[in-house]
Amino acid sequence: MKNGEIIGRGNNKVALTLDPTAHAEVVAIRDACKTLGHFQLDDCVLYTSCEPCPMCLGAIYWARPKAFYFACTQADAAAIGFDDQFIYDEIGLPFDKRRIPTLPLLREEGLKAFEEWENLMDKFVY
């Protein structure tokens, strides 16, 4: 919502689209950004039915709304089978302790790409 007007809507489309990132918050953010023609939601407010999962929380922070509100809590979601606590737990673990193997690879090549970005004169900083 921006200036009292709904600028984007979303509902969970994971199963419908076969896209694990199509959570309601992400779908709503995509819709709102398309409406605004911008990748950030400055001066916008997001309303959700539940406290966001780690992915959605990250998307919300990247979109940079001025606030977001949620109805149900993580505990409420866990009680009906939507338990994201294992992801929160995984984030803090060392790479070698995570359930999905997480292995650093080609850091030097990656740093070269970062250096190229850093030295770009016409980059769009966000």
Secondary structure as UniProt FT lines:
FT   TURN            3..4
FT   HELIX           14..17
FT   TURN            20..21
FT   HELIX           24..36
FT   TURN            42..43
FT   STRAND          44..50
FT   HELIX           54..63
FT   STRAND          67..72
FT   HELIX           74..79
FT   TURN            80..81
FT   HELIX           85..91
FT   HELIX           95..97
FT   HELIX           107..119
//
